[in-house]
Amino acid sequence: MSARAEAAADADGGATSSPLFAALAAELEAAGDRVSILDLGAANGTNIEYFGRMPCALHIADAVGTLAALRPETDPETGAVRTEPLEAAVRDELPAPAGGAFDLVLCWDLLNYLEGPVFAAFAAHLAPLLRKGTRVHALIWSQPRMPLAPARFRILEPGRMAVEAGPAVRECPRYTQRDLERQLPGLRVQRSMLLRSGVQEYLFQAR
């Protein structure tokens, strides 16, 4: 199996199952209530069309690529992390808290690309966008290697997604559930599944 296949392919290549998303989507549709959804990824026509069939308000942040590429700056004299530029960069990528909290946040292929101060800044600016009970759906890699840049996930059907990833790979931090709950202190893992594609699917809930 090639490096790209190790990182991104399911049994039939370029796709992954998504049972937790399927269950979540069915729950939202059955409830019939209008929900507010924050998609941290880029605009995707297929996904927009899918959510357009649901009673929801969809906000697309297009933040995953920028957040994944952030690296903290250090003071050349002290070596300390310069937090202000990092905080400002993260804040610019997320909606303003004044817009209100969301019922669901889609965090597809982002968390494994956040490290140290970047992860802390992301968690701090995500917290005001959540209310008690808000769900966060995440897809991350579980294998030793992952795509060099975040993949894009396109909904084929509620329980299956196409995976669009480049051929280059990098080392994967392979965060555990405990790691993620520590990095995201306002969230607890509601459910988690390791998928055959090598993707770990998480459903978090805000406490």
Number of C-alpha atoms within 10 A of each C-alpha: 7 8 15 17 17 17 29 27 23 19 11 8 12 18 20 25 22 22 15 19 23 14 12 16 16 12 11 16 15 10 11 11 11 13 16 18 21 22 22 23 21 14 13 15 10 12 15 14 11 15 15 12 9 17 15 17 15 18 15 18 15 17 19 23 18 11 21 19 12 17 13 16 15 12 10 9 6 7 9 11 14 14 16 11 12 19 18 12 17 21 17 12 17 19 20 14 15 8 8 13 21 22 22 25 24 19 20 22 26 22 23 21 23 19 17 10 18 22 20 16 20 23 17 18 20 20 16 15 21 23 17 12 14 20 24 25 22 21 24 24 27 21 17 14 19 32 23 16 19 23 23 19 22 19 24 15 14 17 15 17 18 20 19 16 21 16 15 13 18 13 12 18 17 17 16 11 13 11 10 17 15 12 20 19 14 18 23 19 17 12 12 16 14 15 16 12 23 20 24 21 23 23 22 23 21 20 13
